Amino acid sequence: MSAPETVAARRSASACATQEQMFYAASRQNSLLDQLFLTFVEDGLTREELEKNIRRRPHLWRRWENWLDKLPSNRRKL
């Protein structure tokens, strides 16, 4: 099989994804995003950093806004 046929075959196969395949692909993507977020938390993500990210890209970060009261703050307490 030549390279153009391979590319065309891949396009054809991806264009024919069933609804179930699309559902599981979206589920995998959501899982990867959640795992990445938990890595950020383990690495010391602060409340202020999450607030900044939510303001900057709400369509991506708003899903974790319930973590705001669970994350440490880098502000000094008076």
HTML snippet that shows the backbone in 3Dmol.js (N, CA, C, O; Angstrom):
<script src="https://3Dmol.org/build/3Dmol-min.js"></script>
<div id="view" style="width:600px;height:400px;position:relative"></div>
<script>
const pdb = `
ATOM      1  N   MET A   1       0.843  -1.180   0.000  1.00  0.00           N
ATOM      2  CA  MET A   1       0.000   0.000   0.000  1.00  0.00           C
ATOM      3  C   MET A   1       0.888   1.244   0.000  1.00  0.00           C
ATOM      4  O   MET A   1       1.860   1.300   0.754  1.00  0.00           O
ATOM      5  N   SER A   2       0.587   2.204  -0.799  1.00  0.00           N
ATOM      6  CA  SER A   2       1.395   3.417  -0.857  1.00  0.00           C
ATOM      7  C   SER A   2       0.966   4.383   0.248  1.00  0.00           C
ATOM      8  O   SER A   2      -0.090   4.223   0.861  1.00  0.00           O
ATOM      9  N   ALA A   3       1.799   5.376   0.483  1.00  0.00           N
ATOM     10  CA  ALA A   3       1.530   6.350   1.546  1.00  0.00           C
ATOM     11  C   ALA A   3       0.213   7.101   1.342  1.00  0.00           C
ATOM     12  O   ALA A   3      -0.535   7.243   2.309  1.00  0.00           O
ATOM     13  N   PRO A   4      -0.117   7.595   0.131  1.00  0.00           N
ATOM     14  CA  PRO A   4      -1.390   8.288  -0.041  1.00  0.00           C
ATOM     15  C   PRO A   4      -2.593   7.403   0.269  1.00  0.00           C
ATOM     16  O   PRO A   4      -3.583   7.872   0.831  1.00  0.00           O
ATOM     17  N   GLU A   5      -2.510   6.113  -0.099  1.00  0.00           N
ATOM     18  CA  GLU A   5      -3.617   5.215   0.205  1.00  0.00           C
ATOM     19  C   GLU A   5      -3.767   5.033   1.707  1.00  0.00           C
ATOM     20  O   GLU A   5      -4.886   4.953   2.215  1.00  0.00           O
ATOM     21  N   THR A   6      -2.659   4.967   2.415  1.00  0.00           N
ATOM     22  CA  THR A   6      -2.696   4.802   3.864  1.00  0.00           C
ATOM     23  C   THR A   6      -3.354   6.002   4.528  1.00  0.00           C
ATOM     24  O   THR A   6      -4.199   5.842   5.409  1.00  0.00           O
ATOM     25  N   VAL A   7      -2.972   7.191   4.112  1.00  0.00           N
ATOM     26  CA  VAL A   7      -3.561   8.405   4.656  1.00  0.00           C
ATOM     27  C   VAL A   7      -5.052   8.452   4.348  1.00  0.00           C
ATOM     28  O   VAL A   7      -5.859   8.786   5.216  1.00  0.00           O
ATOM     29  N   ALA A   8      -5.417   8.119   3.121  1.00  0.00           N
ATOM     30  CA  ALA A   8      -6.831   8.113   2.738  1.00  0.00           C
ATOM     31  C   ALA A   8      -7.603   7.076   3.545  1.00  0.00           C
ATOM     32  O   ALA A   8      -8.737   7.325   3.955  1.00  0.00           O
ATOM     33  N   ALA A   9      -6.997   5.925   3.773  1.00  0.00           N
ATOM     34  CA  ALA A   9      -7.664   4.883   4.563  1.00  0.00           C
ATOM     35  C   ALA A   9      -7.871   5.349   5.994  1.00  0.00           C
ATOM     36  O   ALA A   9      -8.916   5.081   6.586  1.00  0.00           O
ATOM     37  N   ARG A  10      -6.886   6.046   6.560  1.00  0.00           N
ATOM     38  CA  ARG A  10      -7.031   6.561   7.924  1.00  0.00           C
ATOM     39  C   ARG A  10      -8.137   7.605   8.003  1.00  0.00           C
ATOM     40  O   ARG A  10      -8.938   7.601   8.938  1.00  0.00           O
ATOM     41  N   ARG A  11      -8.177   8.497   7.020  1.00  0.00           N
ATOM     42  CA  ARG A  11      -9.232   9.513   7.009  1.00  0.00           C
ATOM     43  C   ARG A  11     -10.600   8.867   6.918  1.00  0.00           C
ATOM     44  O   ARG A  11     -11.534   9.267   7.613  1.00  0.00           O
ATOM     45  N   SER A  12     -10.712   7.873   6.064  1.00  0.00           N
ATOM     46  CA  SER A  12     -11.985   7.190   5.893  1.00  0.00           C
ATOM     47  C   SER A  12     -12.404   6.495   7.179  1.00  0.00           C
ATOM     48  O   SER A  12     -13.571   6.551   7.566  1.00  0.00           O
ATOM     49  N   ALA A  13     -11.459   5.842   7.841  1.00  0.00           N
ATOM     50  CA  ALA A  13     -11.780   5.125   9.074  1.00  0.00           C
ATOM     51  C   ALA A  13     -12.173   6.101  10.181  1.00  0.00           C
ATOM     52  O   ALA A  13     -13.102   5.827  10.941  1.00  0.00           O
ATOM     53  N   SER A  14     -11.481   7.231  10.282  1.00  0.00           N
ATOM     54  CA  SER A  14     -11.807   8.187  11.339  1.00  0.00           C
ATOM     55  C   SER A  14     -13.119   8.914  11.044  1.00  0.00           C
ATOM     56  O   SER A  14     -13.822   9.310  11.973  1.00  0.00           O
ATOM     57  N   ALA A  15     -13.451   9.091   9.796  1.00  0.00           N
ATOM     58  CA  ALA A  15     -14.694   9.767   9.439  1.00  0.00           C
ATOM     59  C   ALA A  15     -15.906   8.892   9.725  1.00  0.00           C
ATOM     60  O   ALA A  15     -17.023   9.397   9.840  1.00  0.00           O
ATOM     61  N   CYS A  16     -15.697   7.594   9.841  1.00  0.00           N
ATOM     62  CA  CYS A  16     -16.798   6.662  10.064  1.00  0.00           C
ATOM     63  C   CYS A  16     -16.894   6.224  11.527  1.00  0.00           C
ATOM     64  O   CYS A  16     -17.445   5.160  11.813  1.00  0.00           O
ATOM     65  N   ALA A  17     -16.380   7.009  12.435  1.00  0.00           N
ATOM     66  CA  ALA A  17     -16.445   6.640  13.845  1.00  0.00           C
ATOM     67  C   ALA A  17     -17.898   6.600  14.298  1.00  0.00           C
ATOM     68  O   ALA A  17     -18.700   7.474  13.968  1.00  0.00           O
ATOM     69  N   THR A  18     -18.206   5.578  15.050  1.00  0.00           N
ATOM     70  CA  THR A  18     -19.569   5.463  15.554  1.00  0.00           C
ATOM     71  C   THR A  18     -19.751   6.382  16.750  1.00  0.00           C
ATOM     72  O   THR A  18     -18.778   6.898  17.301  1.00  0.00           O
ATOM     73  N   GLN A  19     -20.977   6.581  17.141  1.00  0.00           N
ATOM     74  CA  GLN A  19     -21.254   7.419  18.306  1.00  0.00           C
ATOM     75  C   GLN A  19     -20.614   6.822  19.555  1.00  0.00           C
ATOM     76  O   GLN A  19     -20.109   7.557  20.404  1.00  0.00           O
ATOM     77  N   GLU A  20     -20.631   5.525  19.671  1.00  0.00           N
ATOM     78  CA  GLU A  20     -20.010   4.865  20.818  1.00  0.00           C
ATOM     79  C   GLU A  20     -18.501   5.113  20.840  1.00  0.00           C
ATOM     80  O   GLU A  20     -17.933   5.375  21.900  1.00  0.00           O
ATOM     81  N   GLN A  21     -17.851   5.034  19.683  1.00  0.00           N
ATOM     82  CA  GLN A  21     -16.416   5.296  19.607  1.00  0.00           C
ATOM     83  C   GLN A  21     -16.098   6.740  19.980  1.00  0.00           C
ATOM     84  O   GLN A  21     -15.120   7.012  20.677  1.00  0.00           O
ATOM     85  N   MET A  22     -16.932   7.656  19.509  1.00  0.00           N
ATOM     86  CA  MET A  22     -16.722   9.063  19.857  1.00  0.00           C
ATOM     87  C   MET A  22     -16.909   9.296  21.359  1.00  0.00           C
ATOM     88  O   MET A  22     -16.168  10.070  21.965  1.00  0.00           O
ATOM     89  N   PHE A  23     -17.893   8.629  21.955  1.00  0.00           N
ATOM     90  CA  PHE A  23     -18.141   8.746  23.386  1.00  0.00           C
ATOM     91  C   PHE A  23     -16.914   8.291  24.177  1.00  0.00           C
ATOM     92  O   PHE A  23     -16.460   8.992  25.081  1.00  0.00           O
ATOM     93  N   TYR A  24     -16.382   7.124  23.837  1.00  0.00           N
ATOM     94  CA  TYR A  24     -15.231   6.607  24.571  1.00  0.00           C
ATOM     95  C   TYR A  24     -13.972   7.427  24.313  1.00  0.00           C
ATOM     96  O   TYR A  24     -13.129   7.546  25.202  1.00  0.00           O
ATOM     97  N   ALA A  25     -13.828   7.987  23.133  1.00  0.00           N
ATOM     98  CA  ALA A  25     -12.697   8.869  22.857  1.00  0.00           C
ATOM     99  C   ALA A  25     -12.788  10.136  23.716  1.00  0.00           C
ATOM    100  O   ALA A  25     -11.781  10.589  24.261  1.00  0.00           O
ATOM    101  N   ALA A  26     -13.986  10.703  23.837  1.00  0.00           N
ATOM    102  CA  ALA A  26     -14.177  11.893  24.673  1.00  0.00           C
ATOM    103  C   ALA A  26     -13.947  11.548  26.144  1.00  0.00           C
ATOM    104  O   ALA A  26     -13.372  12.346  26.884  1.00  0.00           O
ATOM    105  N   SER A  27     -14.388  10.379  26.567  1.00  0.00           N
ATOM    106  CA  SER A  27     -14.175   9.941  27.953  1.00  0.00           C
ATOM    107  C   SER A  27     -12.690   9.796  28.255  1.00  0.00           C
ATOM    108  O   SER A  27     -12.230  10.195  29.325  1.00  0.00           O
ATOM    109  N   ARG A  28     -11.938   9.225  27.315  1.00  0.00           N
ATOM    110  CA  ARG A  28     -10.488   9.089  27.505  1.00  0.00           C
ATOM    111  C   ARG A  28      -9.828  10.463  27.607  1.00  0.00           C
ATOM    112  O   ARG A  28      -8.952  10.677  28.444  1.00  0.00           O
ATOM    113  N   GLN A  29     -10.257  11.391  26.749  1.00  0.00           N
ATOM    114  CA  GLN A  29      -9.689  12.741  26.778  1.00  0.00           C
ATOM    115  C   GLN A  29      -9.984  13.424  28.112  1.00  0.00           C
ATOM    116  O   GLN A  29      -9.101  14.059  28.689  1.00  0.00           O
ATOM    117  N   ASN A  30     -11.215  13.298  28.606  1.00  0.00           N
ATOM    118  CA  ASN A  30     -11.559  13.881  29.902  1.00  0.00           C
ATOM    119  C   ASN A  30     -10.735  13.266  31.017  1.00  0.00           C
ATOM    120  O   ASN A  30     -10.295  13.967  31.927  1.00  0.00           O
ATOM    121  N   SER A  31     -10.526  11.972  30.952  1.00  0.00           N
ATOM    122  CA  SER A  31      -9.719  11.291  31.957  1.00  0.00           C
ATOM    123  C   SER A  31      -8.281  11.805  31.941  1.00  0.00           C
ATOM    124  O   SER A  31      -7.689  12.023  32.998  1.00  0.00           O
ATOM    125  N   LEU A  32      -7.722  11.997  30.761  1.00  0.00           N
ATOM    126  CA  LEU A  32      -6.359  12.518  30.652  1.00  0.00           C
ATOM    127  C   LEU A  32      -6.261  13.926  31.241  1.00  0.00           C
ATOM    128  O   LEU A  32      -5.287  14.250  31.921  1.00  0.00           O
ATOM    129  N   LEU A  33      -7.273  14.762  30.978  1.00  0.00           N
ATOM    130  CA  LEU A  33      -7.268  16.118  31.530  1.00  0.00           C
ATOM    131  C   LEU A  33      -7.352  16.086  33.058  1.00  0.00           C
ATOM    132  O   LEU A  33      -6.663  16.847  33.738  1.00  0.00           O
ATOM    133  N   ASP A  34      -8.191  15.209  33.590  1.00  0.00           N
ATOM    134  CA  ASP A  34      -8.311  15.092  35.047  1.00  0.00           C
ATOM    135  C   ASP A  34      -7.006  14.594  35.671  1.00  0.00           C
ATOM    136  O   ASP A  34      -6.597  15.078  36.727  1.00  0.00           O
ATOM    137  N   GLN A  35      -6.361  13.641  35.029  1.00  0.00           N
ATOM    138  CA  GLN A  35      -5.078  13.144  35.533  1.00  0.00           C
ATOM    139  C   GLN A  35      -4.020  14.245  35.509  1.00  0.00           C
ATOM    140  O   GLN A  35      -3.221  14.363  36.438  1.00  0.00           O
ATOM    141  N   LEU A  36      -4.017  15.040  34.460  1.00  0.00           N
ATOM    142  CA  LEU A  36      -3.067  16.145  34.361  1.00  0.00           C
ATOM    143  C   LEU A  36      -3.328  17.186  35.451  1.00  0.00           C
ATOM    144  O   LEU A  36      -2.394  17.701  36.065  1.00  0.00           O
ATOM    145  N   PHE A  37      -4.605  17.490  35.683  1.00  0.00           N
ATOM    146  CA  PHE A  37      -4.936  18.442  36.740  1.00  0.00           C
ATOM    147  C   PHE A  37      -4.451  17.931  38.093  1.00  0.00           C
ATOM    148  O   PHE A  37      -3.889  18.701  38.872  1.00  0.00           O
ATOM    149  N   LEU A  38      -4.655  16.654  38.385  1.00  0.00           N
ATOM    150  CA  LEU A  38      -4.202  16.098  39.658  1.00  0.00           C
ATOM    151  C   LEU A  38      -2.682  16.136  39.773  1.00  0.00           C
ATOM    152  O   LEU A  38      -2.146  16.269  40.873  1.00  0.00           O
ATOM    153  N   THR A  39      -1.996  16.020  38.660  1.00  0.00           N
ATOM    154  CA  THR A  39      -0.544  16.184  38.672  1.00  0.00           C
ATOM    155  C   THR A  39      -0.181  17.608  39.060  1.00  0.00           C
ATOM    156  O   THR A  39       0.747  17.818  39.841  1.00  0.00           O
ATOM    157  N   PHE A  40      -0.908  18.597  38.520  1.00  0.00           N
ATOM    158  CA  PHE A  40      -0.671  19.992  38.902  1.00  0.00           C
ATOM    159  C   PHE A  40      -0.907  20.187  40.394  1.00  0.00           C
ATOM    160  O   PHE A  40      -0.147  20.895  41.054  1.00  0.00           O
ATOM    161  N   VAL A  41      -1.954  19.566  40.931  1.00  0.00           N
ATOM    162  CA  VAL A  41      -2.255  19.676  42.365  1.00  0.00           C
ATOM    163  C   VAL A  41      -1.107  19.085  43.176  1.00  0.00           C
ATOM    164  O   VAL A  41      -0.659  19.694  44.148  1.00  0.00           O
ATOM    165  N   GLU A  42      -0.632  17.912  42.789  1.00  0.00           N
ATOM    166  CA  GLU A  42       0.496  17.279  43.494  1.00  0.00           C
ATOM    167  C   GLU A  42       1.753  18.134  43.423  1.00  0.00           C
ATOM    168  O   GLU A  42       2.565  18.127  44.349  1.00  0.00           O
ATOM    169  N   ASP A  43       1.917  18.871  42.328  1.00  0.00           N
ATOM    170  CA  ASP A  43       3.094  19.714  42.148  1.00  0.00           C
ATOM    171  C   ASP A  43       2.959  21.070  42.843  1.00  0.00           C
ATOM    172  O   ASP A  43       3.859  21.904  42.744  1.00  0.00           O
ATOM    173  N   GLY A  44       1.835  21.301  43.550  1.00  0.00           N
ATOM    174  CA  GLY A  44       1.704  22.524  44.334  1.00  0.00           C
ATOM    175  C   GLY A  44       0.862  23.624  43.713  1.00  0.00           C
ATOM    176  O   GLY A  44       1.078  24.798  44.016  1.00  0.00           O
ATOM    177  N   LEU A  45      -0.084  23.287  42.858  1.00  0.00           N
ATOM    178  CA  LEU A  45      -0.980  24.297  42.293  1.00  0.00           C
ATOM    179  C   LEU A  45      -1.664  25.057  43.433  1.00  0.00           C
ATOM    180  O   LEU A  45      -2.176  24.445  44.371  1.00  0.00           O
ATOM    181  N   THR A  46      -1.672  26.380  43.350  1.00  0.00           N
ATOM    182  CA  THR A  46      -2.297  27.187  44.398  1.00  0.00           C
ATOM    183  C   THR A  46      -3.668  27.686  43.959  1.00  0.00           C
ATOM    184  O   THR A  46      -4.018  27.649  42.779  1.00  0.00           O
ATOM    185  N   ARG A  47      -4.424  28.148  44.931  1.00  0.00           N
ATOM    186  CA  ARG A  47      -5.756  28.698  44.675  1.00  0.00           C
ATOM    187  C   ARG A  47      -5.671  29.867  43.685  1.00  0.00           C
ATOM    188  O   ARG A  47      -6.486  29.978  42.770  1.00  0.00           O
ATOM    189  N   GLU A  48      -4.692  30.718  43.880  1.00  0.00           N
ATOM    190  CA  GLU A  48      -4.553  31.885  43.012  1.00  0.00           C
ATOM    191  C   GLU A  48      -4.219  31.487  41.571  1.00  0.00           C
ATOM    192  O   GLU A  48      -4.719  32.093  40.623  1.00  0.00           O
ATOM    193  N   GLU A  49      -3.378  30.472  41.414  1.00  0.00           N
ATOM    194  CA  GLU A  49      -3.050  30.013  40.067  1.00  0.00           C
ATOM    195  C   GLU A  49      -4.277  29.434  39.369  1.00  0.00           C
ATOM    196  O   GLU A  49      -4.502  29.688  38.186  1.00  0.00           O
ATOM    197  N   LEU A  50      -5.070  28.656  40.106  1.00  0.00           N
ATOM    198  CA  LEU A  50      -6.286  28.102  39.515  1.00  0.00           C
ATOM    199  C   LEU A  50      -7.272  29.213  39.167  1.00  0.00           C
ATOM    200  O   LEU A  50      -7.887  29.169  38.102  1.00  0.00           O
ATOM    201  N   GLU A  51      -7.436  30.205  40.039  1.00  0.00           N
ATOM    202  CA  GLU A  51      -8.327  31.338  39.741  1.00  0.00           C
ATOM    203  C   GLU A  51      -7.876  32.051  38.470  1.00  0.00           C
ATOM    204  O   GLU A  51      -8.696  32.411  37.625  1.00  0.00           O
ATOM    205  N   LYS A  52      -6.568  32.251  38.342  1.00  0.00           N
ATOM    206  CA  LYS A  52      -6.022  32.919  37.154  1.00  0.00           C
ATOM    207  C   LYS A  52      -6.310  32.088  35.894  1.00  0.00           C
ATOM    208  O   LYS A  52      -6.689  32.631  34.856  1.00  0.00           O
ATOM    209  N   ASN A  53      -6.126  30.780  36.000  1.00  0.00           N
ATOM    210  CA  ASN A  53      -6.386  29.916  34.845  1.00  0.00           C
ATOM    211  C   ASN A  53      -7.865  29.897  34.476  1.00  0.00           C
ATOM    212  O   ASN A  53      -8.209  29.852  33.295  1.00  0.00           O
ATOM    213  N   ILE A  54      -8.741  29.930  35.477  1.00  0.00           N
ATOM    214  CA  ILE A  54     -10.185  29.957  35.204  1.00  0.00           C
ATOM    215  C   ILE A  54     -10.562  31.254  34.485  1.00  0.00           C
ATOM    216  O   ILE A  54     -11.360  31.238  33.548  1.00  0.00           O
ATOM    217  N   ARG A  55      -9.989  32.373  34.923  1.00  0.00           N
ATOM    218  CA  ARG A  55     -10.261  33.651  34.243  1.00  0.00           C
ATOM    219  C   ARG A  55      -9.724  33.644  32.819  1.00  0.00           C
ATOM    220  O   ARG A  55     -10.357  34.174  31.905  1.00  0.00           O
ATOM    221  N   ARG A  56      -8.560  33.046  32.636  1.00  0.00           N
ATOM    222  CA  ARG A  56      -7.893  33.060  31.335  1.00  0.00           C
ATOM    223  C   ARG A  56      -8.575  32.140  30.326  1.00  0.00           C
ATOM    224  O   ARG A  56      -8.790  32.527  29.177  1.00  0.00           O
ATOM    225  N   ARG A  57      -8.917  30.922  30.752  1.00  0.00           N
ATOM    226  CA  ARG A  57      -9.539  29.940  29.844  1.00  0.00           C
ATOM    227  C   ARG A  57     -10.670  29.212  30.574  1.00  0.00           C
ATOM    228  O   ARG A  57     -10.525  28.047  30.943  1.00  0.00           O
ATOM    229  N   PRO A  58     -11.792  29.898  30.780  1.00  0.00           N
ATOM    230  CA  PRO A  58     -12.879  29.300  31.571  1.00  0.00           C
ATOM    231  C   PRO A  58     -13.442  28.023  30.965  1.00  0.00           C
ATOM    232  O   PRO A  58     -13.861  27.132  31.704  1.00  0.00           O
ATOM    233  N   HIS A  59     -13.462  27.910  29.637  1.00  0.00           N
ATOM    234  CA  HIS A  59     -14.022  26.703  29.019  1.00  0.00           C
ATOM    235  C   HIS A  59     -13.227  25.452  29.363  1.00  0.00           C
ATOM    236  O   HIS A  59     -13.763  24.346  29.295  1.00  0.00           O
ATOM    237  N   LEU A  60     -11.963  25.606  29.731  1.00  0.00           N
ATOM    238  CA  LEU A  60     -11.139  24.460  30.103  1.00  0.00           C
ATOM    239  C   LEU A  60     -11.059  24.275  31.614  1.00  0.00           C
ATOM    240  O   LEU A  60     -11.225  23.164  32.115  1.00  0.00           O
ATOM    241  N   TRP A  61     -10.804  25.362  32.339  1.00  0.00           N
ATOM    242  CA  TRP A  61     -10.476  25.274  33.759  1.00  0.00           C
ATOM    243  C   TRP A  61     -11.673  25.308  34.701  1.00  0.00           C
ATOM    244  O   TRP A  61     -11.550  24.871  35.845  1.00  0.00           O
ATOM    245  N   ARG A  62     -12.821  25.808  34.265  1.00  0.00           N
ATOM    246  CA  ARG A  62     -13.967  25.945  35.157  1.00  0.00           C
ATOM    247  C   ARG A  62     -14.420  24.598  35.735  1.00  0.00           C
ATOM    248  O   ARG A  62     -15.026  24.555  36.806  1.00  0.00           O
ATOM    249  N   ARG A  63     -14.135  23.526  35.045  1.00  0.00           N
ATOM    250  CA  ARG A  63     -14.546  22.206  35.523  1.00  0.00           C
ATOM    251  C   ARG A  63     -13.920  21.852  36.868  1.00  0.00           C
ATOM    252  O   ARG A  63     -14.409  20.957  37.556  1.00  0.00           O
ATOM    253  N   TRP A  64     -12.840  22.543  37.256  1.00  0.00           N
ATOM    254  CA  TRP A  64     -12.173  22.271  38.531  1.00  0.00           C
ATOM    255  C   TRP A  64     -12.348  23.394  39.543  1.00  0.00           C
ATOM    256  O   TRP A  64     -11.604  23.455  40.522  1.00  0.00           O
ATOM    257  N   GLU A  65     -13.311  24.281  39.331  1.00  0.00           N
ATOM    258  CA  GLU A  65     -13.465  25.399  40.257  1.00  0.00           C
ATOM    259  C   GLU A  65     -13.882  24.942  41.654  1.00  0.00           C
ATOM    260  O   GLU A  65     -13.681  25.676  42.622  1.00  0.00           O
ATOM    261  N   ASN A  66     -14.452  23.758  41.777  1.00  0.00           N
ATOM    262  CA  ASN A  66     -14.795  23.267  43.115  1.00  0.00           C
ATOM    263  C   ASN A  66     -13.549  22.911  43.926  1.00  0.00           C
ATOM    264  O   ASN A  66     -13.661  22.599  45.111  1.00  0.00           O
ATOM    265  N   TRP A  67     -12.393  22.949  43.326  1.00  0.00           N
ATOM    266  CA  TRP A  67     -11.139  22.728  44.028  1.00  0.00           C
ATOM    267  C   TRP A  67     -10.605  23.998  44.680  1.00  0.00           C
ATOM    268  O   TRP A  67      -9.657  23.934  45.462  1.00  0.00           O
ATOM    269  N   LEU A  68     -11.193  25.144  44.373  1.00  0.00           N
ATOM    270  CA  LEU A  68     -10.652  26.410  44.893  1.00  0.00           C
ATOM    271  C   LEU A  68     -10.550  26.423  46.419  1.00  0.00           C
ATOM    272  O   LEU A  68      -9.562  26.917  46.963  1.00  0.00           O
ATOM    273  N   ASP A  69     -11.549  25.889  47.112  1.00  0.00           N
ATOM    274  CA  ASP A  69     -11.500  25.909  48.577  1.00  0.00           C
ATOM    275  C   ASP A  69     -10.635  24.787  49.147  1.00  0.00           C
ATOM    276  O   ASP A  69     -10.417  24.734  50.358  1.00  0.00           O
ATOM    277  N   LYS A  70     -10.146  23.899  48.304  1.00  0.00           N
ATOM    278  CA  LYS A  70      -9.311  22.786  48.764  1.00  0.00           C
ATOM    279  C   LYS A  70      -7.806  23.041  48.552  1.00  0.00           C
ATOM    280  O   LYS A  70      -6.965  22.409  49.191  1.00  0.00           O
ATOM    281  N   LEU A  71      -7.491  23.959  47.661  1.00  0.00           N
ATOM    282  CA  LEU A  71      -6.085  24.242  47.343  1.00  0.00           C
ATOM    283  C   LEU A  71      -5.493  25.236  48.335  1.00  0.00           C
ATOM    284  O   LEU A  71      -6.204  26.087  48.870  1.00  0.00           O
ATOM    285  N   PRO A  72      -4.194  25.125  48.576  1.00  0.00           N
ATOM    286  CA  PRO A  72      -3.544  26.095  49.462  1.00  0.00           C
ATOM    287  C   PRO A  72      -3.424  27.452  48.762  1.00  0.00           C
ATOM    288  O   PRO A  72      -3.388  27.546  47.535  1.00  0.00           O
ATOM    289  N   SER A  73      -3.365  28.484  49.581  1.00  0.00           N
ATOM    290  CA  SER A  73      -3.207  29.836  49.053  1.00  0.00           C
ATOM    291  C   SER A  73      -1.759  30.271  49.226  1.00  0.00           C
ATOM    292  O   SER A  73      -1.098  29.874  50.186  1.00  0.00           O
ATOM    293  N   ASN A  74      -1.272  31.076  48.311  1.00  0.00           N
ATOM    294  CA  ASN A  74       0.078  31.599  48.476  1.00  0.00           C
ATOM    295  C   ASN A  74       0.050  33.009  49.084  1.00  0.00           C
ATOM    296  O   ASN A  74       1.085  33.665  49.208  1.00  0.00           O
ATOM    297  N   ARG A  75      -1.152  33.457  49.458  1.00  0.00           N
ATOM    298  CA  ARG A  75      -1.275  34.756  50.137  1.00  0.00           C
ATOM    299  C   ARG A  75      -0.923  34.601  51.611  1.00  0.00           C
ATOM    300  O   ARG A  75      -1.205  33.575  52.230  1.00  0.00           O
ATOM    301  N   ARG A  76      -0.311  35.626  52.149  1.00  0.00           N
ATOM    302  CA  ARG A  76       0.023  35.611  53.574  1.00  0.00           C
ATOM    303  C   ARG A  76      -1.195  35.883  54.403  1.00  0.00           C
ATOM    304  O   ARG A  76      -2.020  36.730  54.060  1.00  0.00           O
ATOM    305  N   LYS A  77      -1.309  35.168  55.490  1.00  0.00           N
ATOM    306  CA  LYS A  77      -2.411  35.421  56.430  1.00  0.00           C
ATOM    307  C   LYS A  77      -1.955  36.481  57.406  1.00  0.00           C
ATOM    308  O   LYS A  77      -0.839  36.428  57.924  1.00  0.00           O
ATOM    309  N   LEU A  78      -2.830  37.451  57.654  1.00  0.00           N
ATOM    310  CA  LEU A  78      -2.485  38.537  58.583  1.00  0.00           C
ATOM    311  C   LEU A  78      -2.965  38.227  59.986  1.00  0.00           C
ATOM    312  O   LEU A  78      -2.763  39.028  60.899  1.00  0.00           O
TER     313      LEU A  78
END
`;
const viewer = $3Dmol.createViewer("view");
viewer.addModel(pdb, "pdb");
viewer.setStyle({}, {cartoon: {color: "spectrum"}});
viewer.zoomTo();
viewer.render();
</script>
